[in-house]
């Protein structure tokens, strides 16, 4: 009947909307990363070449998805599409692409990081209290670790210190109950 057709159309719209969001965010992340690397001053271009902002994208997309499977798929797809956007921008701007080794390294990172951080975003949004805490801790830790690495390799420690500070602020921002998206209302209300 027309009721089931309307429901199917609504589901199709939702799926198309989610896929469109994932594609747009993924491609934009890669393209903006490559542009950032070329416009930021020496040393600071490493801020655009960092993995933690990409993992934040997977986390936030995972949080926007309806369930864990969608969250994992969104994280992986967005990071793979970020690679596509990044290397497409290099090809358009400079006329060469990525090496097989680079694509293999970053592709593996996209598969693992996209899955883990996509699900972590879902945990942050809909998880039990321990899952919420673990998700926030994971996101904060990746920024702190990136900062420690940057402090070690960069002549200017300010870049790394910035990442560490972001990592320290993440629990304050993401842990605020008023800021976190509400859990799904599909659960049955508690008995009185």
Buried (B, 14 or more C-beta within 10 A) or exposed (E): EEEEEEEEEEEEEEEEEBEEBBBEBBBBBBBBBBBBBEEBEEEBBBBBBBBBBBBBBBBBBBBBBBEBEBBBBBBBBBBBBBBBBBBBBBEEEEEEEBEEEEBEEBBEBBBEBBBBBBBBBBBBBBBEEEBBBBBBBBBBEBBBBBBBBBBEEBEBEEBBBBBBEBBEEBBEEBBEEEEBEEEEEEEEEEEE
